[in-house]
Amino acid sequence: MNFDGIFTPAITPLSSDGQINYSAFGEVIEYLIESKVHGIVVGGSTGEYYAHTVAERVKIAGRAKDIINGRLPLVVSTGGIRTEDSVYFAERAKELEADALMVGSPPYALPTQKEIGAHVLAVDRAAGLPIMLYNYPARMGVAMDEEFFDAIAHSKNIVAIKESSGEMNRLHRLAQSHPSIQISCGWDDQALEFFAWGARSWVCAGSNFIPREHVALYEACVIEKDFAKGRRIMSAMLPLMFFLDGGRFVQSIKHGSELSGLHPGGVRAPLQPLEESEKQQLKEIIRTLKQNVAQIIGEA
């Protein structure tokens, strides 16, 4: 499994009564494919998996598989507090012939490094699919450290990691100490640094609504190896990244998707929609970003 490129953690659209809007979900998937992203992730935090029932998560993954129909790789996230739940989602992903899994540390439980390793290996045994690890200590409560990597070293299915700690020293250690594990940027305002350290992958929620601009940064840095151009694109994207860091992440991704002509609907509680002032601010940021990136690409 090759994780090169832009992998979009897809949103889950809702209807006015708060139920999952599978028709609108199909529109999201088709929009991403048409925008030439390189892969799609379902069941992640951007998709609000924590607010879904088990049945909903399985249905979302199956619907994504049917719509994509082999046109792009499908990665199914197995996030869950209980290892048994993560194993269950891995088994269902195998049944529907997903291309890969995303596997993180169980949130809230605060497992030790060896316990995280046991969790990941249990998921691995359940499906035998390629795995992208997900290191996000801000949400999970613990980070994946060297003792963890020692515990999972014998697994041939663990081929990538979405590194979302925000700590540059972790990126450095991964690049130097674990060259067999493909690094994927999971901290958006560090994308340029990830690419400079050899990363060829970026799992980025913003690509739900400005996929072409994310692809442009990837192509500048990874394909063209033009970091001067990459810095200019990154500079144009930073205002959006700073806005998304403001604490209302999923709401912002969904409203951005609405501004792109999709029908994402609202968010499930405990989250609440953006204020009108926030919507206007985001709209202006996106307008300026698109204008600036288009100019940079046009000059190339």
Secondary structure, DSSP 8 states (H G I E B T S, - for coil): ----EEEEE----B-TTSSB-HHHHHHHHHHHHHTT-SEEEESSTTTTGGGS-HHHHHHHHHHHHHHHTTSS-EEEE---SSHHHHHHHHHHHHHTT-SEEEEE--TTT---HHHHHHHHHHHHHHH---EEEEE-HHHHSS---HHHHHHTTT-SSEEEEEE-S--HHHHHHHHHH-TTSEEEE-SGGGHHHHHHTT--EEE-GGGGT-HHHHHHHHIIIIIS--HHHHHHHHHHHHHHHHHHTTS-HHHHHHHHHHHTT-------TT-----HHHHHHHHHHHHHHHHHHHHHHHH-
